[in-house]
Amino acid sequence: KPLEPLALEDPNVVQGPLAFKSGGATMNGYLARPKAPGRYTPVVIFSPNPGLTDDLRNTAAQLAQGGFLGLAYDTYSRDPGITVGQVRERFDYFAGREFDEQNRRDTAAGLEHLRRQPFFRRGRVGVMGFCGGARQALIFSTESKEDGAVVNFYAPPVLNPAAYQS
């Protein structure tokens, strides 16, 4: 039993699944925001593995409890049904520049989707992630002028150095 109630059960948080378009793909996410009316600074949560686990959804809801707009999205949405094992088999792709650049475009599309919402606060955004998702947060923070804060949990900066050699 958790020591404190899960943010997923907080009645003061509006939360649920979200889908947005990025190019021709549909990206799957989970959005949480405070129930109180207002505009909130967004924080994008990058997923470490395929899917949107309870941990990622709860992190989005915890951000909402703190007064932020939490968007967790499945960075593997372009490969529906892909497993962690399959990601490992395609390590060179998922740890390389092509995936990083696509992920940056997908993140920008997610933020553009949020900008059209009445609860979005304009200005800098936050990014965070866990493991490979933390790596994506670091990459986004160095390549985006929108980033105002980055939090990462155990991120290797470069997983596949050969992919970055010209």
Secondary structure as the mmCIF struct_conf table of DSSP 4:
data_model
#
loop_
_struct_conf.conf_type_id
_struct_conf.id
_struct_conf.beg_label_comp_id
_struct_conf.beg_label_asym_id
_struct_conf.beg_label_seq_id
_struct_conf.end_label_comp_id
_struct_conf.end_label_asym_id
_struct_conf.end_label_seq_id
BEND BEND1 LEU A 3 GLU A 4
HELX_RH_3T_P HELX_RH_3T_P1 ALA A 7 GLU A 9
TURN_TY1_P TURN_TY1_P1 PRO A 11 ASN A 12
STRN STRN1 VAL A 13 SER A 22
TURN_TY1_P TURN_TY1_P2 GLY A 23 GLY A 24
STRN STRN2 ALA A 25 PRO A 34
BEND BEND2 LYS A 35 GLY A 38
STRN STRN3 TYR A 40 TYR A 40
STRN STRN4 PRO A 42 PHE A 46
BEND BEND3 PRO A 48 GLY A 51
HELX_RH_AL_P HELX_RH_AL_P1 ASP A 54 GLN A 65
TURN_TY1_P TURN_TY1_P3 GLY A 66 GLY A 67
STRN STRN5 LEU A 69 TYR A 73
TURN_TY1_P TURN_TY1_P4 THR A 75 ARG A 78
BEND BEND4 ASP A 79 ASP A 79
TURN_TY1_P TURN_TY1_P5 PRO A 80 GLY A 81
HELX_RH_AL_P HELX_RH_AL_P2 VAL A 84 GLU A 89
TURN_TY1_P TURN_TY1_P6 ARG A 90 ARG A 90
HELX_RH_AL_P HELX_RH_AL_P3 PHE A 91 PHE A 94
TURN_TY1_P TURN_TY1_P7 ALA A 95 ALA A 95
BEND BEND5 GLY A 96 GLY A 96
HELX_RH_AL_P HELX_RH_AL_P4 ARG A 97 ARG A 115
TURN_TY1_P TURN_TY1_P8 ARG A 116 ARG A 116
BEND BEND6 GLN A 117 GLN A 117
TURN_TY1_P TURN_TY1_P9 PRO A 118 PHE A 119
STRN STRN6 PHE A 120 PHE A 120
HELX_LH_PP_P HELX_LH_PP_P1 ARG A 121 ARG A 122
BEND BEND7 GLY A 123 GLY A 123
STRN STRN7 VAL A 125 PHE A 130
TURN_TY1_P TURN_TY1_P10 CYS A 131 CYS A 131
HELX_RH_AL_P HELX_RH_AL_P5 GLY A 132 GLU A 143
BEND BEND8 LYS A 145 GLU A 146
STRN STRN8 ASP A 147 PHE A 153
BEND BEND9 TYR A 154 TYR A 154
BEND BEND10 PRO A 157 PRO A 157
BEND BEND11 LEU A 159 LEU A 159
HELX_RH_3T_P HELX_RH_3T_P2 PRO A 161 TYR A 164
#
